[in-house]
Amino acid sequence: MANIFTIPIKTENKFADDNPSIQIEVTEVPDLNNNNEKNSEVINREEIIIKIVGQDNSTGQQTSIMPPNAESSITSTATFFERNAESNYLDADDGDGDVDQTKSSTNCNGVRLRGHQQMDNDGHNQIHQPNQLMMVSKKLVEKAGTMEHAMMSILHNAWNLRHFHHLPQWLQDNDFLLFGHRPPLASFTACFWSIFRLHTETMNIWTHGLGCICFVFLSIYLFVASAYATIPMIDKIMLGIFLFTAILCLAFSTCYHTLACHSHQVLVLVCKLDYCGISLLIAGSIVPCLYYAFYCSLYSQISYTIMTIFLCAASVTVSFSAKFSEPQYRPLRAAVFFSYAFFSFIPAVHWFLVHSDDETFYHSSFRTAVICLTAMAILYIIGAVVYALRIPERFCPGKFDFYFHSHQLFHIFVILAAICHLRGITSMADFRLFVQQSTCQL
């Protein structure tokens, strides 16, 4: 007959909508394999089967809340030890020099482990040697530790997608995405493995994650295998500033979307890093443009660069404000970064007014640069508007939970804009390095 014990899971966030519990089923069955000469008593075995169950919100019934195929694997590893409940022996010396095994009324309840058949073969007197008892005790402790480890592993990895209203408040960001949210995951490992499951953040993670990897390989190609491998160090630094800040921004974004569900403290930290990465990318995009646009005007180049660095520092400072990362400040976040990026139009207008009549403006390399940088600006503006207004999920709540919601589209616009920007600054570099030959004479 099986005894079933139910232990509620007391945790603040995990499985909050499932009323979860650990269900332990203990079944005592005869061990028919224990038929040795020295110990002919019946050995009863207690098999322990552990399940994690929760309430199905649609039916109100208790159901397993583990991932597919997890229950059988956990069941097999949850049969941890066997208890000899009937072997009652006492070692006695009858005077002939031999130690005999005699039945005693004393309830000994000797303990053995599954698979340790040699202990049974050696007999009860061998089990009760001090070293054997120490080994048995140690093994039981190890098995108990294994059970605890297995249970914690289940708790960390057994999770289902959540409805927006079943999330804790700190994890509620976009109320137009109704279903498909990750619950709080208390393990960094569980957060990492969640990138291979489909949820509201999956495409956010992969768009910028793959973009980051692409920019890493693109950087290696530019500075190792292309014509830019032999350019002066200052020019490598200028191109490297943009590439490095782009990689950093995409990496921080990937980290944010991967770990945001870990805990409120981790969410705040990675959110700050995400905004910091955006600020650095804006500065890293402007500085190379200033260098090549005002190549022959050192005063303008330095002045605008200092202002850019100052605005970047101010933006990073604001980004690390705890209030700034809260969902209700989404429009303010978009406005801050939009204003910061809009600053780049001031030196652009300045350059246009100064060079609109000279040959620099009409050269094909600079025309290409102007077209690419204009496309970059348009893409960033569209992405910011889509992100701030939460288009298209605003018009069809619940229809874009997994694919093509505003944040995913914003990520795509960022990647496209970064590619356009790279093409633009390399076109400017081509003109200064290969047409002007690093001089101010055409």
Summary of the structure (lengths in Angstrom):
residues: 442
radius of gyration: 33.5
end to end distance: 94.8
largest distance: 120.6
contacts: 1317
relative contact order: 0.08
helix: 58%
strand: 11%
